[in-house]
Structures are given as structure tokens and as C-alpha cells.
Amino acid sequence: MQKRILFICNIISLLALSNVYGQSETSDIKKEKNSLIIEAEVENGGILAFGDLKTTTFADAYYNGVNVKVGWKINSSRGEYFKLYNNPIYGIGYYSSTFHKDIIGSPYALYGFVQTPFGDINNKRWAFDYRIGLGLSGNFKPFDEDNNPLNIVIGTKNNVYIDFGIRSQYKINNKLRAGLGLAFHHFSNGSLQLPNKGINLIPLTASITYQPDGKRYLKDTSFVAPYPKKWLYHLNYGFGFKQLAREQERRFFKSTISFYASTFVSHKWRMGGGADLFYSESGNNEEIAQDRSGKLGSKLSGGPAFYLVHVLNDRLVLNGNIGYYIHNQRFNGEVSRIFLRAGVRYYVYKDLNAGVSIKAHQGQADFIEWTLGYTFNR
């Protein structure tokens, strides 16, 4: 299952890269190639651990990490998002780290990312950007009751890797920039295997960026067409698996049918609402559901949800939900009335999209959803 996560995350990243890079060669507006960007980054400290985690798994731990990234700064495309995002960088990164503690391991990750400049783009000396990344990590040393009982945070060697970062950069010359910033990393297996308290880091970062062509980018102030005013309608199906108890190795099938409507509130954002219907196979299990096993209400749950979309380009979006269960079952892992979802989707063909997201309650992952969807009136 973890290998599937890696495959899906990086296929989405590569499709996004091929889309924006290929468009620059065929655009009627510009024929310029996208600029190659090479970057090295080190990061230190920032382990978020409280209570038992601080005194067991992370006792005497100290975090260090390294990132090597290769990306392309977008000059042109068929769409106009390269203007709206000030010539963003799409790329692939490799991450390696250590906690200086054997019970956690020395994880690495392969991920896709988008990096967006903001602030005074025309400043000759200073630049600011933020990034969003998604991929898969490996080489954790997971919990083992006999051989590694102190790792109470993660139960799998491979886990989803989520990355956010913000920084300032000083332009040494046209080709070199030095940067300082702050990052957030989250590692989780989506409750595929317990324990799954997750690992959260907020390290300080220092980077050096090399751009071989030395091209200077100024803010593009040319005309951008108004964003659409129409409503879009989304029908999605998702599925995944969840382990409910550490002592019970079985993973139960879960699935989702969702319907949302959304409309643009700006070029970069869509908002709307809809509803989710969830199915949990564990509602058929006597050990889990006891005397309610097999009843329809033990297997189904759902309710309305607020829908939020961050549009990165014509094909790639980040999606999120805040939902409320009208009906839920705690024995299926639905431990609160409020549920959250965050993910990424790519339009693979016209209005057909595929993606992956994490559904959660109270900061704890419920399950990883592999999603296939269709958008009407897009």
C-alpha cells in the first residue's frame, strides 16, 4: 500500500510538471523555455512532541535534515496561472534526515512540490516564497512490541510525507540566492497500521539556490481574464483501508461517495459545499461492532461538508473539507462529529480527475483515500 502512495503522489507531480513544461513549448504567447532551478537546503530542530512522546520516543532526540531539489520556473503556459503565481517553480525533491536516535530511524522521502514567489517580485536583492510538497517517506524504524517498543508514534517503515515551507532569499547575483526560512513536515500512514500518532516537525531552514540561465523575473502585469462565475459540480469516489486496534492486525475496507458544488471566489480559490457518504467494513465485524454487527447504520455514516479548493493551475488542485456527521459510529474510528480532509487532485483527462487525500478526526488520521472524480460544467 505504501508503494502505491509513492506511485500516485509522484505520478501526480510528474504529470503536473509535464503539463506546464510542455505547454511552454506550444504557447502562442511565448516560446521561452522554463528556467532550471537547482537547490540544496539544510534544516535543524523543531520536533513537536508532548507528554509520553517527549519522554519515550523523542527523549534525547535531535532532528537534522537535508533537501536536494530540481525544478523548473514557469515562463509561459496555455493558462494564466504562471502570471497569477509569479512564475512558480514545479519540481521534484529528495529529503534525508536523522533524529540521532535508533528507535525512530533515519527517514528519507521523494516528493513533488510547487514553490510560489510572493511580496515585492521586482526587488533586486530580496525575494520571498512559500512551497507545498507531497510524497512518500521511507526508512523509519516502526513500532515493534518486542524489538522496538519505545517507538509509539509510527507503525510503518514507509509513510506519507507532507511539506510546507516559507522563506526569504538574498540575491547574491543573477545565478545564486541564499535563503533562511521555516518549514513544517508531517509523516503519517493514515492509520493503515497502528500506532499512528504521526510525526510533526517545524525546523529552521537554510538554502542555496542555483539558476544556470541567470534570467531575472519581473512581475507580469499583462491582462488576466476574469475568473469564471459559474458553478462546478463534483462527483467523487474514494477508498482505503484502516486498522482499528493494534492488537487486531486486520485492516478494514473503507469507501466514500461525495457530491459537492463549488464556485470561484478568486482565480486561485473555489468554495462551496456538499455531502459525504462513508462505508466502513468494520461495521460487519462482530468483534468491533458487537451486537450491532451487520446493521446498515453500523456500516454507513455521513453528513454535510464545506468544500475548499486551492487552484494551482488548470489541472492541479489542492482540496479540503470540514464536515459534520449527521450519523457516525465511534467503533469504526469516527471519534468525533467533525471530520477533516486534505488532499491533491490532478485532472488526468478533460473533466476526469484522480488524487489522494487524508481524512482525519481531532488531528488523528482516519484513513488515506484514493480518489477518482468527475467535474461537471468545468
Secondary structure in CASP SS format (residue, H / E / C, confidence):
PFRMAT SS
TARGET T0000
AUTHOR 0000-0000-0000
METHOD secondary structure of the structure
MODEL  1
M C 1.00
Q H 1.00
K H 1.00
R H 1.00
I H 1.00
L H 1.00
F H 1.00
I H 1.00
C H 1.00
N H 1.00
I H 1.00
I H 1.00
S H 1.00
L H 1.00
L H 1.00
A H 1.00
L H 1.00
S H 1.00
N H 1.00
V H 1.00
Y H 1.00
G H 1.00
Q H 1.00
S H 1.00
E H 1.00
T H 1.00
S C 1.00
D C 1.00
I C 1.00
K C 1.00
K C 1.00
E C 1.00
K C 1.00
N C 1.00
S E 1.00
L E 1.00
I E 1.00
I E 1.00
E E 1.00
A E 1.00
E E 1.00
V E 1.00
E E 1.00
N E 1.00
G C 1.00
G C 1.00
I E 1.00
L C 1.00
A C 1.00
F C 1.00
G C 1.00
D H 1.00
L H 1.00
K H 1.00
T H 1.00
T C 1.00
T C 1.00
F C 1.00
A C 1.00
D C 1.00
A C 1.00
Y C 1.00
Y C 1.00
N E 1.00
G E 1.00
V E 1.00
N E 1.00
V E 1.00
K E 1.00
V E 1.00
G E 1.00
W E 1.00
K E 1.00
I C 1.00
N C 1.00
S C 1.00
S C 1.00
R C 1.00
G C 1.00
E C 1.00
Y H 1.00
F H 1.00
K H 1.00
L H 1.00
Y C 1.00
N C 1.00
N C 1.00
P C 1.00
I E 1.00
Y E 1.00
G E 1.00
I E 1.00
G E 1.00
Y E 1.00
Y E 1.00
S E 1.00
S E 1.00
T E 1.00
F C 1.00
H C 1.00
K C 1.00
D C 1.00
I C 1.00
I C 1.00
G E 1.00
S E 1.00
P E 1.00
Y E 1.00
A E 1.00
L E 1.00
Y E 1.00
G E 1.00
F E 1.00
V E 1.00
Q E 1.00
T E 1.00
P E 1.00
F E 1.00
G C 1.00
D C 1.00
I C 1.00
N C 1.00
N C 1.00
K C 1.00
R C 1.00
W E 1.00
A E 1.00
F E 1.00
D E 1.00
Y E 1.00
R E 1.00
I E 1.00
G E 1.00
L E 1.00
G E 1.00
L E 1.00
S E 1.00
G E 1.00
N E 1.00
F E 1.00
K C 1.00
P C 1.00
F C 1.00
D E 1.00
E C 1.00
D C 1.00
N C 1.00
N E 1.00
P C 1.00
L C 1.00
N C 1.00
I C 1.00
V C 1.00
I E 1.00
G C 1.00
T C 1.00
K C 1.00
N C 1.00
N E 1.00
V E 1.00
Y E 1.00
I E 1.00
D E 1.00
F E 1.00
G E 1.00
I E 1.00
R E 1.00
S E 1.00
Q E 1.00
Y E 1.00
K E 1.00
I C 1.00
N C 1.00
N C 1.00
K C 1.00
L E 1.00
R E 1.00
A E 1.00
G E 1.00
L E 1.00
G E 1.00
L E 1.00
A E 1.00
F E 1.00
H E 1.00
H E 1.00
F E 1.00
S E 1.00
N C 1.00
G C 1.00
S C 1.00
L C 1.00
Q C 1.00
L C 1.00
P C 1.00
N E 1.00
K C 1.00
G C 1.00
I E 1.00
N E 1.00
L E 1.00
I C 1.00
P C 1.00
L E 1.00
T E 1.00
A E 1.00
S E 1.00
I E 1.00
T E 1.00
Y E 1.00
Q C 1.00
P C 1.00
D C 1.00
G C 1.00
K C 1.00
R C 1.00
Y C 1.00
L C 1.00
K C 1.00
D C 1.00
T C 1.00
S C 1.00
F C 1.00
V C 1.00
A C 1.00
P C 1.00
Y C 1.00
P C 1.00
K C 1.00
K C 1.00
W E 1.00
L E 1.00
Y E 1.00
H E 1.00
L E 1.00
N E 1.00
Y E 1.00
G E 1.00
F E 1.00
G E 1.00
F E 1.00
K E 1.00
Q E 1.00
L E 1.00
A E 1.00
R C 1.00
E C 1.00
Q E 1.00
E E 1.00
R E 1.00
R E 1.00
F E 1.00
F E 1.00
K E 1.00
S E 1.00
T E 1.00
I E 1.00
S E 1.00
F E 1.00
Y E 1.00
A E 1.00
S E 1.00
T E 1.00
F E 1.00
V C 1.00
S C 1.00
H C 1.00
K C 1.00
W E 1.00
R E 1.00
M E 1.00
G E 1.00
G E 1.00
G E 1.00
A E 1.00
D E 1.00
L E 1.00
F E 1.00
Y E 1.00
S E 1.00
E H 1.00
S H 1.00
G H 1.00
N H 1.00
N C 1.00
E H 1.00
E H 1.00
I H 1.00
A H 1.00
Q H 1.00
D H 1.00
R H 1.00
S C 1.00
G C 1.00
K C 1.00
L H 1.00
G H 1.00
S H 1.00
K H 1.00
L E 1.00
S E 1.00
G E 1.00
G E 1.00
P E 1.00
A E 1.00
F E 1.00
Y E 1.00
L E 1.00
V E 1.00
H E 1.00
V E 1.00
L C 1.00
N C 1.00
D C 1.00
R C 1.00
L E 1.00
V E 1.00
L E 1.00
N E 1.00
G E 1.00
N E 1.00
I E 1.00
G E 1.00
Y E 1.00
Y C 1.00
I C 1.00
H E 1.00
N C 1.00
Q C 1.00
R H 1.00
F H 1.00
N H 1.00
G C 1.00
E C 1.00
V C 1.00
S C 1.00
R C 1.00
I E 1.00
F E 1.00
L E 1.00
R E 1.00
A E 1.00
G E 1.00
V E 1.00
R E 1.00
Y E 1.00
Y E 1.00
V E 1.00
Y E 1.00
K C 1.00
D C 1.00
L E 1.00
N E 1.00
A E 1.00
G E 1.00
V E 1.00
S E 1.00
I E 1.00
K E 1.00
A E 1.00
H E 1.00
Q C 1.00
G C 1.00
Q E 1.00
A E 1.00
D E 1.00
F E 1.00
I E 1.00
E E 1.00
W E 1.00
T E 1.00
L E 1.00
G E 1.00
Y E 1.00
T E 1.00
F E 1.00
N C 1.00
R C 1.00
END
